[in-house]
Every structure is written in structure tokens, then in C-alpha cells.
Amino acid sequence: MTQQDFRFEKGLSEYKSFKALNKQITEHSLIISLVMEEKGLREEQTWRLLEFYSGIGGMRYSAIKAGVNAKMVEAFDINDLANDVYEHNFGHRPFQGNIQTLTAADLDRYKANAWLLSPPCQPYTRQGLQKQSADARASSFLQILEIIPQLMLPPSILFVENVVGFETSDTHQKMIQILKESQFVTQEFILSPLQFGVPYSRPRYFCLAKRKPLSFYKPEFNGQLLYVPEPLFSCKKSTSISKNDECLPIERFLEFGNSKGENGTFFQANGFSDEDSLNQYLVPSNLIERWGSAMDIVYPDSKRCCCFTKSYYRYVKGTGSLLATIMPITRDKTSLEELCLRYFTPREVSSLHSFPKEFEFPEHVTLRQRYALLGNSLSVAVVAPLLRYLFSEP
Ligand SMILES: C[S@@+](CC[C@H](N)C(=O)[O-])C[C@H]1O[C@@H](n2cnc3c(N)ncnc32)[C@H](O)[C@@H]1O
């Protein structure tokens, strides 16, 4: 064998062992990725989210609770005060301005692939006169949807929250039409925290949309409006969000503890640091006299309370429940005056909205403003499992 032949043979055998090694590595990584896939460990896509109408950040808390692998790229809200609260809790101030002024070029710059939207609900409520798309407050939402076909980088996922009544509006009709034309498949839900173990009635409409070729974990519900949460418990990572038919009692959401008083009554005033802070939550007698029959009164052991609206604390009728701080043995025979009624505190309302306990208002936000901002917000207990389902791959 000449020296040249020897070099050639050596090179060939090195090349062969290199190829064998390479084949082994490739096979190995294929096996690893298959095992990871089987175990649900495949490297997940990081979603780039835009949060429109961000308010005090209910969507962001829900995305965190859902464990969505996502980065919140930007939030948008016109309300200065809501943005103060958002910034206080997340360390990021949302884009302050009218969503209506955003252009396709503005949005493309964020390179976002998922949009979360909770547009104003007044156009679809009785108090808001139900003017639907003719209401100026609906126009920013329609405009942002109309931009989708003009985008270089349209979102692949969209999530919309609104009041019950939205689903029969012409805005809804236009939304579905635009989504269909932009190759989205949708699944819609009307759900309340009561269906997730929270003693709080706040039914809301939700639209979940995925752009083809993405599809839902349970595609058999495409194009349907569902009133039950069952599909949400089917997806892979649903373990930490459990199905809960039995609601917890309201006392589990109260800021101040109960103490047993005389004659088997429970007086719930302890825990307030001083008389003043208790007094600001007590319902004045003149309001009880005038509106008593229209009030929704609940007790610490109740397993349901009414939706808190943004007018809670300003008006008593139809704006949210009031809490009896004296729990009599015979409820029917006790006068409303004797029940020592009080408003739920903002912390209690935020707990019923399933916000995390770290959530807080900056000091300069007044009591009325706190209720108003909370009343506009959403239930994390409902939105988190919806987002988890939406972002799950089949
Ligand atoms: C239903 S609330 C959404 C609340 C939010 N999901 C939360 O968790 O607090 C609607 C929000 O949209 C904001 N908004 C209404 N019209 C807007 C517009 N044209 N541009 C920007 N923000 C707007 C309001 O200030 C309000 O905070």
C-alpha cells in the first residue's frame, strides 16, 4: 500500500466513523424529540401577545395563570388611571391612546401573533342603550378587526371577551364575518365563575379564534356557542385548573374574619383596622330604607353573589351584592337594618374576580375609582382556562 493509498484508506475510515457518529447523533436527537413530544415536552413556541383594552390587566393575569408560554409585547388603553394601576402591578405602562388611531404598520411593528381583546361593553348593555355598532364606543373594535386583512403579520390567535348580549349584536356578526374571511375558525362560550367553583355570578361572552392551519384541541366544537366549560378540561395541560361544580362559601373571599357574637350571631367587623375604615363600607340607613327591597343581600356562608358593575358603591340597585355582617339564626324575621349591611371591599371584589393576592391599587386611586375599574374587569377563574384551551395544540 502506497503512502497515498494509506492516507486515502485512513481518510475513508475516519469519514465512515464520522458518518456513523453523525447518524447516531441524528437518530438520538430524533428519539429525544419523539420522547419529548410524547411527554409533552416539545419546545413550545413563545407567543407574542398584544392586549387591547387592557384596563387593570385581567387578561394579563389570566395568561399568567394559564401558563401560556408568552411575552406580552404591548398593552393598549385610553384610561390614564387604569394604566396607573397596570403599571403599578406589572411595571409596564400600556400604550396610552385611542386604539382607533392604530394603523396596520403600527401593529406589524410589534410582530405579535396573538391578540387579546376586551372592548367596551356599553354598546351591548341596556344601560348603554344597546346601540351596538352604531355606538361610537364600538368603532375602535370594528376598526381594529378590519385592519387584520391588511397586516403583513396577522395574528394566528385571537381572544375576545364581552357582555352577554354581544353574541346577538351586529358587531358580533361583523366580527365573525371578518374572522371567516381571514381564515379563522372560532369557538364561542358563555361562562360564569360559578362554573369554576367561585361563588360569583358574572356570565360573559368569549370568542376563541385560531387562524388555519392552527386548529382547536376539540375541533368538533368549531362554529358553536357553548354554555358549558367541559371542552376546557380536555386539553393536555388542564391539570392545575380543575373542574369544580361545588362553589366555595363567600367567607373564603372576605378580607376580614368572622367572630361569634351573642345569640349565635356572627359579627364580622373585626379585622378593620379602625372605626373609619369600617364605616366607609357600611350601607347608610337612608339607602336601606329607599332601596332595601331591590338589594341583593348575601351572607358569609352564601355560595353565590351578584356581578359587581362599575357603578358599585355609587348606586345600590343592580350593581352588586351587599354583605350581611350580622348573621341571624332566623334570616326571614330579621330587618335589613339589623343585618348591618356593608359593601364588599375592593380587595374582596378582586378576590371574587380571582385576581392574585399581590394585586393592589396605587394609593392615589379613590375607593369609587377602584370599584369602577374592577367592575370593568374580568374573572381570571374563567379566562385562564379558556386561554389555556385556546393556546393548546391538538
Ligand atoms: C371592558 S374594559 C376592559 C378591562 C380589562 N379587561 C381589565 O381587565 O381591566 C374596556 C377598557 O377599554 C378602554 N377603552 C375603551 N375604548 C378605548 C379606545 N378607543 N382606545 C383605547 N382604550 C379604550 C377603557 O378605558 C377600558 O379600560
The ligand as a Gaussian input file, in Angstrom:
#p B3LYP/6-31G(d) Opt

LIG

0 1
 C      -64.265000      46.337000      29.392000
 S      -62.891000      47.270000      29.872000
 C      -61.619000      46.063000      29.789000
 C      -60.993000      45.843000      31.123000
 C      -59.825000      44.899000      31.186000
 N      -60.025000      43.643000      30.530000
 C      -59.442000      44.661000      32.641000
 O      -59.122000      43.538000      32.998000
 O      -59.481000      45.609000      33.419000
 C      -62.629000      48.257000      28.473000
 C      -61.361000      49.116000      28.525000
 O      -61.178000      49.696000      27.229000
 C      -60.691000      51.015000      27.365000
 N      -61.077000      51.681000      26.098000
 C      -62.334000      51.933000      25.662000
 N      -62.289000      52.486000      24.432000
 C      -60.981000      52.570000      24.091000
 C      -60.293000      53.051000      22.941000
 N      -60.959000      53.528000      21.896000
 N      -58.949000      53.005000      22.924000
 C      -58.263000      52.515000      23.985000
 N      -58.862000      52.029000      25.106000
 C      -60.200000      52.066000      25.151000
 C      -61.361000      51.538000      28.622000
 O      -60.586000      52.562000      29.194000
 C      -61.417000      50.277000      29.500000
 O      -60.293000      50.209000      30.345000

